[in-house]
């Protein structure tokens, strides 16, 4: 199913750059972009699952009719679906950048906690 967005940037009926770009990107979004081909081995079927993010932009000038734009996409594995004996289970793959953020937050929180504790103890002895 094609879920291309309908964008009308021009009112004179001409198809502009943004419309062409949106049609090309929207037409390429399919379930196969997120769910990989199933792999079956020893009675277990595994279906890879990914997160797809994309964006684009464009612009132009009325004076000389120049148009331009660009876009980008990021596909990131997030897990897989394991099917065995009629039962399916999703298993996630940890994101290393998210894990690093958690560790950083832990160190910052511990550092602030230690600083507040030290200042509190110091004020007790000052009296």
C-alpha positions as a printed Julia matrix, in Angstrom:
127×3 Matrix{Float64}:
  0.0     0.0     0.0
  1.4     3.37   -1.02
  1.13    5.89    1.81
  2.8     8.81    0.01
  1.78   12.13    1.54
 -0.1    14.61   -0.59
  1.58   18.0    -0.54
  0.43   20.99   -2.58
  3.07   23.69   -2.51
  2.2    25.14   -5.91
 -1.27   26.39   -6.78
 -0.89   26.46  -10.55
 -1.1    22.68  -10.94
  2.59   22.08  -11.66
  4.29   19.35   -9.69
  7.15   20.97   -7.81
 10.32   19.63   -6.31
  8.85   19.08   -2.84
  5.93   17.08   -4.26
  8.28   14.89   -6.33
 10.57   14.3    -3.35
  7.67   13.47   -1.02
  6.25   11.04   -3.58
  9.59    9.29   -4.0
 10.19    8.95   -0.25
  6.59    8.04    0.6
  6.45    5.46   -2.16
  9.49    3.66   -0.75
  8.06    3.18    2.74
  6.89   -0.41    3.04
  6.74   -3.1     5.69
  9.96   -4.57    4.24
 11.7    -1.34    5.3
 11.07   -2.22    8.96
 10.63   -6.01    9.0
 13.39   -8.03    7.34
 13.07  -11.29    5.49
 12.22  -14.22    7.8
 15.0   -16.73    8.4
 14.02  -20.29    9.36
 16.4   -22.8    10.92
 15.81  -25.83   13.14
 12.09  -25.09   13.58
 12.66  -21.48   14.66
 11.73  -18.51   12.48
 13.44  -15.19   13.14
 12.18  -11.9    11.67
 14.5    -8.89   12.05
 12.86   -5.62   13.14
 14.31   -2.16   12.55
 13.39    1.46   13.22
 13.27    3.67   10.14
 13.56    7.45   10.36
 13.7     9.8     7.45
 13.35   13.46    6.73
 13.61   15.8     3.83
 13.33   19.43    2.97
 13.36   21.67   -0.01
 13.0    25.21   -1.1
 13.12   27.55   -4.02
 13.01   31.13   -5.19
 10.15   32.63   -7.14
 12.39   35.04   -9.02
 14.44   32.55  -11.02
 12.61   29.25  -10.45
 15.58   27.59   -8.74
 14.73   24.66   -6.5
 16.79   22.43   -4.27
 16.61   20.16   -1.32
 17.81   17.01    0.25
 17.03   14.32    2.7
 18.37   11.5     4.75
 17.38    8.24    6.33
 18.52    6.14    9.26
 17.71    2.47    9.72
 18.54    1.05   13.13
 18.02   -2.56   14.26
 15.81   -2.7    17.35
 15.2    -6.42   17.79
 13.75   -9.54   16.27
 10.63  -11.65   16.43
 11.27  -15.29   17.29
  8.58  -17.78   16.3
  8.79  -21.31   17.71
  6.04  -23.9    18.06
  3.23  -21.46   17.21
  4.38  -18.91   19.8
  5.94  -15.54   18.9
  8.17  -13.41   21.1
  9.8   -10.02   20.44
 13.32   -9.62   21.76
 14.87   -6.17   21.77
 18.48   -5.33   20.97
 19.9    -2.78   23.44
 20.89    0.56   21.91
 24.52    1.27   22.91
 24.03    5.05   22.77
 21.01    4.85   25.09
 22.99    2.67   27.49
 25.87    5.18   27.47
 23.39    7.95   28.28
 22.12    5.99   31.28
 25.67    5.47   32.57
 26.44    9.18   32.13
 23.25   10.14   33.98
 24.2     7.75   36.8
 27.64    9.36   37.19
 26.23   12.9    37.08
 23.56   12.0    39.65
 26.08   10.3    41.91
 28.43   13.3    41.65
 25.67   15.77   42.53
 24.53   13.57   45.39
 28.07   13.37   46.77
 28.47   17.14   46.46
 25.23   17.84   48.33
 26.11   15.3    51.01
 29.58   16.83   51.46
 28.14   20.35   51.74
 25.57   19.15   54.28
 28.14   17.38   56.44
 30.47   20.39   56.25
 27.71   22.74   57.42
 27.07   20.48   60.44
 30.66   20.89   61.62
 30.65   24.67   61.1
 27.83   24.87   63.49
